[in-house]
Amino acid sequence: MDEKEKMYKEKIRQHVNLVLEDGMIPEFGKHKKGKVRDIHFTGDTIGSPIVMVASDRVSAFDRVLPRCIPFKGEILNLFSDWAFRNTEDIVPNALMESPDPNIVVQKRLKNIGFECVVRGFVWGSLANDYEKGERNICGISFPDNLKRYQKFPEPIFTPTTKEDIGHDENISFNEMTEALGKELSDKVQKLSIDLYRRGMKLALAKGLVFIDTKYEFGLDEKGDIYLMDEANTPDSSRYCTVEEYKKFEQITEEMSKGQYRDVTELLLKKPELKIEELSKQFLRDILLASGYDNDKPVIDFTDDQVIETSWIYISLYERLTGETFIFPKDCIEPKVRLSGNLITSGIGKGCCAIIMAGSGSDAPHLKKIKDALDRYSIPSVVRICSAHKQPTECKKLIEYYNSSVEPILIIAVAGGTDALSGIASFHSTNPVVSCPPDRDEYESCISNPPGSSNALILRPDNVARFTAQYFSFINKDMIKVLEKTKYSKIGSLTEADEKAQSRKLF
């Protein structure tokens, strides 16, 4: 271990638990949680901004692993930014801005619905299938003389379905053509291979081999193609060093002796010939060595294993791009930094009020609360869930908002026997304020059992002011609004007093 690696690993160790586990930001509305990214759709129209938060979660074998990797989300965004800048002459991309190291804003596109995989080598799942005897993969017929790790004469295009849940399925180019049409499919195939070739050229210049990758494309309102999501990251691609790939010469020599059925059998006898990737394969190998099984819980990783993975991501980024990764000067909780950057950039308020109601019949009262919050420029979301009729769903909803990146406050609206306030305040890590629709029915709001900690405010305008006061610690604009409303009230009293003194009040 050289001095640089030692220094970097020590810095990573200082941040080993300062990771972004979740990236849900309620104020941006519709939210979709992926294995690594949290995606927020701010509008339904093509071209509207999509706020994408790259968390520090890591997945393997289609499962999210129990430990997060420090700086992983930031590194993924840096990789994509670098790749986007180096391929704009091939295809435009969806990137709009990046207000925080873990956030990118991309414009909404119509996703073509397929993962566009390009392979330069017999590697990964394709190598596994080939060694099992399969010779027709993704509609491509392969000869009988290929070996794991072997370079193809030309890059091949092997598309897959894009599944929200579970594993993407291999399809043929013809099947993709049936869904998209020949013109679009041909364009997507050519763009994917051109992007891969550019990635390989850039990697070789840095002593790296770009093994394989996948891309996602979308269409704008004119039908023009854009590269979207991510590009050339260690999560979507495989790399190894040129030096490491030289092991293939030894593998070829060993296989020529005819002693081994395939390269996998060779590696069981001579594991030192395994070509080590610069990717999250490091974690996959740990899992496999532990006897990984889909039906068993995933093992927890040690700090050293987490640090090693973070180092792989950071060192690969620096080597490939020539850029230096800037470690944060302070050990700041990522959520705090992220909320602050949302405010500084102007794309968000860094806070949100969640108005939870037990019934849709309370809509008039909900509107009064939402209108009052709007006067303070406080983002809000309305959710309907009955604590009596949907206790399990109610608990899940509260726990969902517990994962919010930004501070939230829950305003519970329920009439009669108010179970909502009690359940919400018991399960929530955020404060809960009851604001019942009937001011005369609030007894149950203040008689919850031990462990329920809700407050009570009867007037919608007062609960909005309280919310502004709570959020003012993170968003200083709230203070300005509070001061403005305060002096407005004082001004009206002063005016009334002047009228009274001049006998013009009556």
Residue pairs with C-beta under 8 A, 6 or more apart in sequence:
1 9
5 311
5 315
8 311
8 314
8 315
9 307
9 308
9 311
11 327
12 70
12 71
12 307
12 310
12 311
12 314
13 303
13 307
14 331
15 70
15 71
15 327
15 328
15 331
16 70
16 303
16 306
16 307
18 70
18 331
18 332
18 333
18 334
19 56
19 68
19 69
19 70
19 334
20 53
20 55
20 56
20 68
20 73
20 102
20 334
20 335
20 338
20 405
21 55
21 56
21 57
21 68
21 403
22 38
22 55
22 403
22 404
22 405
23 37
23 38
23 53
23 54
23 55
23 73
23 102
23 405
24 31
24 33
24 38
24 53
24 400
24 403
24 404
24 405
25 31
25 38
25 40
25 51
25 53
25 342
25 348
25 352
25 404
25 405
25 406
26 352
26 354
26 379
26 381
26 401
26 404
26 406
26 408
27 348
27 349
27 351
27 352
27 379
27 381
27 406
28 40
28 41
28 42
28 51
28 348
29 40
29 41
29 42
29 381
30 40
30 41
31 38
31 39
31 40
31 41
32 38
32 39
32 40
32 41
32 164
33 39
35 57
35 59
35 62
35 64
36 54
36 55
36 57
36 58
36 59
36 73
36 76
36 235
37 52
37 53
37 54
37 55
38 52
38 53
38 55
39 50
39 51
39 52
39 53
40 50
40 51
40 52
40 53
41 48
41 50
41 108
42 48
42 49
42 50
42 51
43 49
43 108
45 108
46 107
46 108
46 109
46 110
46 219
46 220
46 221
47 107
47 108
47 220
47 221
48 107
48 108
49 96
49 105
49 106
49 107
49 108
49 347
50 94
50 105
50 106
50 107
50 108
51 103
51 105
51 347
51 348
52 103
52 104
52 105
52 106
52 229
53 73
53 102
53 103
53 338
53 405
54 72
54 73
54 74
54 76
54 77
54 102
54 103
54 104
55 68
55 73
55 102
56 68
56 69
56 70
56 71
56 72
56 73
56 334
57 64
57 65
57 68
57 72
58 64
58 65
58 67
58 68
58 69
58 72
58 280
58 283
58 309
59 65
60 280
60 283
60 284
60 287
61 284
61 287
61 292
61 294
62 166
62 167
63 298
65 283
65 298
65 301
66 298
66 300
66 301
67 300
67 301
67 306
68 306
69 306
69 309
69 310
69 313
70 306
70 307
70 310
71 310
71 313
71 314
71 325
71 327
72 309
72 310
72 313
73 101
73 102
74 101
74 102
75 233
75 234
75 313
75 314
75 317
75 325
76 230
76 233
76 234
76 235
77 98
77 101
77 102
77 103
77 104
78 101
78 317
78 321
78 323
78 325
79 230
79 231
79 232
79 233
79 234
79 317
79 320
79 321
80 95
80 104
80 230
80 231
80 232
80 233
81 95
81 98
81 104
82 232
82 320
82 321
82 323
83 199
83 231
83 232
83 233
84 93
84 95
84 227
84 231
86 198
86 202
87 93
87 195
87 198
87 227
87 231
90 191
90 194
90 195
90 198
91 191
91 194
91 195
91 217
91 225
91 226
91 227
92 224
92 226
92 227
93 106
93 226
93 227
93 228
93 231
94 106
94 107
94 109
94 218
94 226
94 227
94 228
94 229
95 104
95 105
95 106
96 104
96 105
96 106
96 107
97 104
97 105
97 345
97 347
98 104
98 105
99 105
99 341
99 342
99 344
99 345
99 347
100 337
100 338
100 341
100 342
100 345
102 334
102 338
103 338
103 341
103 342
105 347
106 228
106 229
107 220
107 226
109 218
109 219
109 220
109 226
109 228
110 218
110 219
110 220
111 162
111 216
111 217
111 218
111 228
112 180
112 184
112 188
112 216
112 217
112 218
112 219
113 161
113 162
113 179
114 159
114 160
114 161
114 162
114 171
114 176
114 179
114 180
114 188
115 159
115 160
115 161
115 162
115 168
115 214
115 215
115 216
116 157
116 159
116 188
116 189
116 191
116 192
116 214
116 215
116 216
116 217
117 157
117 158
117 159
117 160
117 192
117 212
117 213
117 214
118 155
118 156
118 157
118 158
118 192
118 193
118 195
118 196
118 212
118 213
118 214
118 215
119 126
119 152
119 155
119 156
119 158
119 211
119 212
120 151
120 152
120 155
120 196
120 200
120 210
120 211
120 212
121 149
121 150
121 151
121 152
121 209
121 211
121 212
122 130
122 146
122 147
122 148
122 149
122 150
122 152
123 148
123 149
123 211
123 212
123 238
124 212
124 238
126 137
126 158
127 148
127 149
127 263
129 137
130 137
130 142
130 146
130 148
131 148
131 262
131 263
131 264
135 141
135 142
135 143
135 144
136 142
137 158
137 170
138 158
138 159
138 170
138 171
138 172
138 173
139 171
139 172
139 173
139 174
139 175
140 156
140 158
140 172
147 251
147 252
147 255
147 262
147 263
148 251
148 262
148 263
148 264
149 245
149 247
149 248
149 251
149 263
149 275
150 248
155 193
155 196
155 197
157 173
157 189
157 192
157 193
158 170
159 170
159 171
159 172
159 173
159 176
160 168
160 169
160 170
160 171
160 214
161 168
161 169
161 171
162 168
162 216
163 169
173 185
173 189
176 185
176 188
177 185
180 188
184 225
187 225
188 217
188 225
191 215
191 217
191 225
191 227
192 215
195 213
195 215
195 227
195 231
196 210
196 212
196 213
199 210
199 213
199 232
199 237
200 209
200 210
202 210
202 320
203 209
203 210
203 239
203 320
204 210
204 242
206 319
206 320
206 322
207 241
207 242
207 243
207 319
208 239
208 240
208 241
208 242
208 278
208 316
208 319
208 320
209 239
209 240
209 241
209 242
209 244
209 245
210 232
210 237
210 238
210 239
211 237
211 238
211 239
211 240
211 277
212 237
212 238
213 231
213 232
213 236
213 237
213 238
214 236
214 237
215 227
215 231
215 236
216 227
216 228
216 229
216 230
217 225
217 226
217 227
217 228
218 225
218 226
218 228
219 225
219 226
220 226
230 236
234 278
234 279
234 280
234 312
234 313
234 316
235 279
235 280
237 279
238 277
238 279
238 281
239 277
239 278
239 279
239 316
239 320
240 275
240 276
240 277
240 278
241 278
244 275
244 276
245 275
247 273
247 274
247 275
248 275
250 273
251 263
251 266
251 273
254 260
254 266
254 270
254 273
255 263
255 266
260 266
260 269
266 273
267 273
267 274
278 312
278 315
278 316
279 312
279 316
280 309
280 312
282 308
282 309
282 312
283 301
283 305
283 309
286 299
286 301
286 305
287 298
287 299
290 299
292 298
301 309
314 325
317 323
317 325
318 324
318 325
328 337
335 405
335 406
338 405
338 406
339 350
339 351
339 405
339 406
339 407
339 474
340 350
340 474
342 348
342 349
342 350
342 406
343 349
343 350
343 474
343 475
343 477
348 379
348 406
349 377
349 378
349 379
349 471
349 475
349 477
350 406
350 407
350 474
350 475
351 378
351 379
351 406
351 407
351 408
351 409
351 471
351 474
351 475
352 378
352 379
352 380
352 381
352 404
352 406
352 408
353 373
353 378
353 379
353 380
353 381
353 408
353 409
353 410
353 411
353 467
354 380
354 381
354 383
354 401
354 408
354 409
354 410
354 411
355 366
355 369
355 370
355 373
355 380
355 381
355 382
355 383
355 411
355 413
356 383
356 384
356 385
356 397
356 410
356 411
356 412
356 413
356 420
356 424
357 366
357 382
357 383
357 384
357 385
357 413
357 414
357 420
358 384
358 385
358 386
358 387
358 388
358 413
358 414
358 415
358 418
358 419
358 420
359 384
359 386
359 414
359 415
360 384
362 413
362 414
362 415
362 437
364 437
365 413
365 435
365 437
365 460
366 382
366 413
368 460
369 380
369 411
369 413
369 435
369 460
369 463
369 464
370 380
370 382
371 460
372 460
372 461
372 463
372 464
373 380
373 464
373 467
374 380
375 464
375 481
375 485
376 464
376 465
376 467
376 468
376 478
376 481
376 482
376 485
377 477
377 478
377 481
378 464
378 467
378 468
378 471
378 478
383 397
385 393
385 394
385 397
385 420
386 394
386 420
387 394
387 414
387 419
387 420
387 422
387 423
387 424
388 417
388 419
391 423
394 420
394 423
394 424
395 423
395 427
398 410
398 423
398 424
398 427
398 428
399 427
401 408
401 410
401 428
401 430
402 427
402 428
402 429
402 430
404 430
406 474
407 430
407 470
407 471
407 474
408 430
409 430
409 431
409 432
409 433
409 467
409 470
409 471
410 424
410 425
410 428
410 430
410 431
410 432
410 433
411 432
411 433
411 434
411 435
411 463
411 467
412 418
412 420
412 421
412 424
412 425
412 432
412 433
412 434
412 435
412 454
413 420
413 434
413 435
413 436
413 437
414 420
414 421
414 434
414 436
414 437
415 436
415 437
415 438
415 441
416 441
416 444
417 444
418 434
418 436
418 442
418 444
418 445
419 444
421 432
421 434
421 444
421 445
421 448
421 452
421 454
422 448
422 449
422 452
422 454
423 452
424 432
424 454
425 431
425 432
425 448
425 452
425 453
425 454
426 451
426 452
426 453
431 453
431 455
431 470
432 453
432 454
432 455
433 454
433 455
433 456
433 457
433 463
433 466
433 467
434 442
434 445
434 446
434 454
434 455
434 456
434 457
435 456
435 457
435 458
435 459
435 460
435 463
436 442
436 445
436 458
439 458
439 459
442 456
442 458
445 454
445 456
446 456
448 454
457 463
457 466
465 482
465 485
468 478
468 481
468 482
469 478
469 482
471 478
472 478
472 479
472 482
496 505
499 505
